[in-house]
Structures are given as C-alpha cells and as structure tokens.
Amino acid sequence: MTTYSRRTFIEQIGWGVGGVMASPSLVAMAQEQANVFDGKKLTIALCGLGRYANVLKGGIAASQFCRLAGIVTGTPAKAAQWKKEYGLPDKNSYTYQNFDQIANNPDIDAVYITLPNGLHKEFTLRAAKAGKHVIVEKPMAFTEKDCQEMIDACQKAGVQLAVGYRLHYDPHHIELKRLGQQKVFGQVRLIEASLGYRLDGISPDDWHLKKAMAGGGPLMNLGVYCVQSSRYVLGEEPTAVTAQFGPVTMPHLFKEVEENITWQLHFPSGAICTSSCTSNCNIDRFFASADEGYFELEPALSYGPFKGRTSQAAFTFPVVNQQAAQIDDIARHILSNNPLPAHISGVEGRKDMRVLEGIYKAATSGQKVKLV
C-alpha cells in the first residue's frame, strides 16, 4: 500500500477539467488569505434542510472561511431546531414563501440550495434577484436551457454561481485527474464509472420518484458523478452518446422515472466511457484502462472512504472534509472579489446537463446522439 502524505497531496493537487495545476503553497496561501480577510467569513443560508443539508452543516462548521448565518425551510419544527442549535436570530430564518425578503438582510452573503432538483432553477433565480451569491447542488437543473437561464440571471445580478462539485476537492479524485490528464499510464482508452443504490425501502411518495421534482431517476440523481469523472479524467468533452434503459424490477415505485440506465460516452481521443446508474442494486466504482496500465477507485463516487489502486500499487490519501474544502474555495474567491474557478461554475453544470439530456434522448430513441 502506497500512502500519500498531506504534503504529497498538496504537491499533486490540481483543479479543473482542462488541466492539472501543481500548488505546493496552498497552506501558506490559506494562512495569508486568512490574514487578508481579517476574520471575515462568507455567511451562508442553507435553502432546504433535508438530508444533504445535515451533511453540509458539518462542512460549514469545519470550514475556515464560512459561517452558517441563515436557513430556509417549509417546516417550522426544523426551523426551531436549527435556530436553537446554531443560535440563529428569527430574522435570518425564512420560509419558501417569504424567501425573497432575504434581499434586505445584509447578514447573508450567499444561499446554498439543497432543495429537490425541480426547485434548483426557481430558487437560483430568486436568490440572484435578491443579490445573493448562489451555490446549487447537482444536477444544476432539468435542461441545458434552464442552466443557461440561471447563469444569465446571476451574471445580470452581479453575483457568482457555483455548483456543488465536492469530489473536485477530494485527493483521490484529484489523483484520478492527474493520472488521466498527465497520461501517467499513456492514453486512456476505456473508462467504466458506475453508481447505484437499492431503493426498495423508499416511500412511494419520495420526491426522487416524482418526475416533476426529480427530473428523472438515477441518471439525474447519480449520473452526474459518472459523467463528471470521465470528463475530468480525460480532460475532454464527449462528442456522442448511446444509451439503454434497463428493466423495471420495482414497478410499484418506478412509475414516473427510470429505475436503471446504461450509457456509452464517446470522446475525441477515441476513449469510451461506459456507465450504469441504478436504483435496484449497489455499485460504486471507477476504472480506467490506458495503454500502459490502469487505475481505479472502489468505492469511488460516493462519500468513501475511497480505496485506490493502479497497475503498479495501491494508493490512499488523508481523509478530507469534501464539503469544507469546497465551500472554503468558493469563499476564498468571493471574499477576494475574484471569479470562481471554471470547474465549479454554472458553465460546468450546464455542460453536464447537456450530456444528461443527450443520454435520455439516446435511450429513448435507440439512436446515437451527437453532443457537439
């Protein structure tokens, strides 16, 4: 087992789909920025207090440059609980109906949207109109057109728009980018990236099963991780896709959205990425085969703990709080009045949505669909 130290991780860290950048002085930079910010933190209101908000609150608490300053929820009991736990004043607690009043609250800099997929666009537009920076979870919206409307609204309002790509800040995935983009084992020819969980215990009324709220099944809720990993490991945009819906084994649940889907992305280099997303079994892996070797993670696309291996050795990195690393990077850019990195921007979310739309079109038509 090859164990990478924190120093090794920092020396190899890289951002973005288009390239890998060495940053040996991140720790010093963070300290310098802390001094520049003079204790100021990005104040965040969580919009939607469901499962992922409960994960995010730990990331905010562990972050260096962020502070939970407000909440938005439709459940009075949740509002009372969160206000008590975090000492939030009543004026920083909003419902979905009075959310627009957040425009008058200087205590809140940004809104982090963790609502069901079908509400991402609406609340991004409302937050932008209120003059607040926006962080929105994946998938960014239902269509590429919707994503562009969100981007345009934030640009018009003069606020920044980020998408919650937490895996971009995990050292195992940064290593995948390095191995693929720097062609450590030569040209990558084949990628397999799949993610799925068995949902037979879920309530038939859960929003993930409703097309109006989810937009689709496992492709919408899990597929973005598979698409992302192939794009940033290759550093390329897919040019075409073929896809197939899988069988429905739980018809009492999957009446409106797909239960299983498999697809094949074709890239300019000739590489192919085959992926499956499913709601009827557990799978969580990434595998890339190149001319001179391979590299893989399993688990790979969930919350870990991740386990990596190449054709030469196993590898592991220190565990990081993905959410804290993500929001701290966002905060550093906003607090210093710099544009967000392209790899977590709304444009990146729009690119993923173009691919997801193409996958659905290919699976529905049975035809190969061009993406560019």
Secondary structure, 3 states (H helix, E strand, C coil): CEECCHHHHHHHCCCCCCCCCCCCCHHHHHHHHHHHHCCCCEEEEEECCCHHHHHHHHHHHHCCCEEEEEEECCCHHHHHHHHHHHCCCHHHEECCCCHHHHHHCCCCCEEEECCCHHHHHHHHHHHHHCCCEEEECCCCCCCHHHHHHHHHHHHHHCCCEEECCHHHHCHHHHHHHHHHHCCCCCCEEEEEEEEECCCCCCCCCCHHHCHHHHCCCHHHHHHHHHHHHHHHHHCCCCCEEEEEECCCCCCCCCCCCCCEEEEEEECCCCCEEEEEEECCCCEEEEEEEECCEEEEECCCCCCCCCCEEECCCEEECCCCCHHHHHHHHHHHHHHCCCCCCHHHEHHHHHHHHHHHHHHHHHHHHCCCEECC
